Amino acid sequence: HRLVAARTRIKNRIKSILMNHGLPTGRLWNAAGLASVAVLAKPLALCETVELWRGELWIELSRLRESETHITTVEERLEHLIAASEPAREILKIDGVGPRTAEIVAATIDNPLRFKTRKDIGAYFGLVPRVSQSGGHCHHGTITKAGDSLARTMLIEVVHSGIRRPGWIRDTYEKYLRKDP
């Protein structure tokens, strides 16, 4: 997750360099786009004073290639780990759940038998509403955000992607939207 976030920062920096020099930034991340950016880049030692941005671009492209290599290495290792994990493979069967989400949920839950209900699992991930009670008043606020923030983030992403396409997640979401309070 951190490697992907670092790669995103590098890509944003490359895009920023191009935008600052009035260059197009559409479709940068396919092979043709990266090749067009590479043509603009130049080793820093070969740059004149007015074209130091080309050296900066060259450095960022080098960092991008390096981060891609690291991400590929980590993903290959994680694929071996998920193949060896029965719980992660079972979670992966759920519509909208990818391999990284399955791994983090399986690792976070560890032993699902320690939870009595599915509501307990929701509370463990911090996905239940914060409750404030005083006398006869009961207020349900935002989620508690208890537990593993990465796992919670991944689960929220599953729901967001599930809402955007047909399936049981979207159907459940729409059912709750129609529900009268």
C-alpha positions in Angstrom: 0.0 0.0 0.0 2.8 2.4 0.9 4.7 1.6 -2.3 1.6 2.3 -4.4 1.1 5.6 -2.5 4.8 6.5 -3.2 4.3 5.7 -6.9 1.2 7.9 -7.0 3.3 10.8 -5.5 5.9 10.3 -8.2 3.3 10.3 -11.0 1.8 13.4 -9.6 5.2 15.1 -9.5 5.8 14.1 -13.2 2.4 15.5 -14.1 3.2 18.7 -12.2 6.5 19.2 -14.0 4.8 18.8 -17.4 1.9 21.2 -16.4 4.4 23.8 -15.2 5.9 23.9 -18.7 2.6 23.9 -20.6 3.0 20.3 -21.8 0.1 17.9 -22.3 -0.7 15.6 -19.4 -3.3 13.3 -20.9 -2.7 9.6 -21.1 0.7 9.7 -19.5 0.8 6.3 -17.9 0.5 3.9 -20.9 3.6 2.9 -22.9 3.2 5.6 -25.5 2.6 8.3 -22.9 5.7 7.3 -20.9 7.8 7.1 -24.1 6.8 10.7 -25.0 7.7 11.9 -21.5 11.0 10.0 -21.6 11.9 12.0 -24.8 11.6 15.2 -22.8 13.8 13.9 -19.9 17.5 14.4 -19.8 20.2 13.4 -17.3 20.7 16.3 -14.9 24.4 16.5 -15.7 23.6 17.2 -19.3 21.0 19.9 -18.6 21.6 23.6 -19.2 20.4 26.0 -16.5 17.1 26.8 -18.3 16.3 23.1 -18.8 16.9 21.8 -15.3 13.3 20.7 -15.3 14.3 18.0 -17.8 16.8 16.7 -15.3 14.2 16.7 -12.6 11.9 14.8 -15.0 14.6 12.3 -15.7 15.1 11.7 -12.0 11.3 11.2 -11.4 11.1 8.8 -14.3 14.0 6.8 -12.8 12.1 6.8 -9.5 8.9 5.7 -11.2 10.7 2.7 -12.9 12.3 1.7 -9.6 9.0 1.9 -7.7 7.3 -0.2 -10.4 10.0 -2.8 -10.0 9.5 -2.9 -6.2 5.7 -3.1 -6.6 6.0 -6.0 -9.0 8.3 -7.9 -6.6 6.0 -7.4 -3.7 2.9 -8.4 -5.7 4.6 -11.6 -6.8 5.4 -12.5 -3.2 1.9 -11.6 -2.1 0.4 -13.8 -4.8 2.4 -16.8 -3.4 1.1 -16.0 0.1 -2.5 -15.7 -0.9 -2.2 -19.1 -2.7 -1.1 -20.6 0.6 -3.9 -19.0 2.6 -7.3 -20.7 2.6 -9.1 -17.8 4.4 -7.8 -15.3 2.0 -8.8 -17.4 -1.0 -12.3 -17.7 0.5 -12.6 -13.9 1.0 -11.4 -13.4 -2.5 -14.6 -15.2 -3.8 -16.7 -12.3 -2.6 -17.8 -10.0 -5.4 -15.7 -6.8 -5.5 -12.9 -8.1 -3.3 -9.4 -8.2 -4.8 -6.3 -10.0 -3.7 -4.8 -7.2 -1.5 -8.1 -6.7 0.3 -8.5 -10.4 0.9 -5.0 -10.6 2.3 -5.4 -7.7 4.7 -8.9 -8.8 5.9 -7.7 -12.4 6.4 -4.6 -11.2 8.3 -6.6 -8.8 10.4 -9.4 -11.1 11.4 -7.0 -14.1 11.8 -9.5 -16.4 13.5 -13.1 -15.6 12.6 -14.5 -17.9 15.3 -13.5 -15.4 18.0 -16.4 -13.2 16.7 -20.0 -14.1 17.8 -21.8 -12.1 15.2 -21.0 -10.2 12.0 -21.8 -7.0 13.9 -18.8 -7.8 16.1 -16.6 -7.9 13.0 -17.9 -4.5 11.9 -17.1 -3.1 15.3 -13.6 -4.6 15.2 -12.9 -2.8 11.9 -14.5 0.5 13.2 -17.3 0.4 10.7 -20.1 0.9 13.2 -21.7 4.2 14.1 -20.5 6.1 17.2 -23.3 6.2 19.7 -23.9 9.0 22.1 -26.6 8.4 24.7 -27.9 10.6 27.5 -31.1 9.9 29.2 -33.8 9.2 26.6 -31.6 10.7 23.8 -29.6 8.4 21.5 -27.5 9.9 18.7 -25.8 7.8 16.0 -22.8 9.6 14.5 -20.0 8.8 12.2 -18.2 5.5 12.2 -15.9 4.8 15.2 -12.8 4.2 13.1 -11.5 1.7 15.7 -9.1 -1.1 14.6 -6.9 -1.4 11.5 -7.2 1.7 9.4 -5.7 0.0 6.2 -8.2 -2.8 6.4 -11.1 -0.4 7.0 -10.0 1.7 4.0 -9.8 -1.4 1.8 -13.3 -2.5 2.8 -14.7 0.9 2.2 -13.1 0.9 -1.3 -14.8 -2.5 -2.0 -18.1 -0.9 -1.1 -17.5 2.2 -3.2 -16.5 0.1 -6.3 -19.5 -2.2 -5.6 -22.0 0.7 -5.6 -20.8 1.8 -9.1 -21.6 -1.5 -10.8 -24.6 -3.9 -10.8 -24.5 -6.6 -8.1 -25.5 -7.4 -4.6 -23.6 -4.5 -3.1 -25.4 -2.0 -5.2 -28.7 -3.7 -4.6 -28.2 -3.6 -0.9 -27.1 0.1 -1.0 -30.2 1.1 -3.0 -32.4 -0.9 -0.7 -31.1 1.1 2.3 -31.5 4.4 0.4 -35.2 3.7 -0.2 -35.8 2.7 3.4 -37.9 5.2 5.4 -36.4 6.3 8.7 
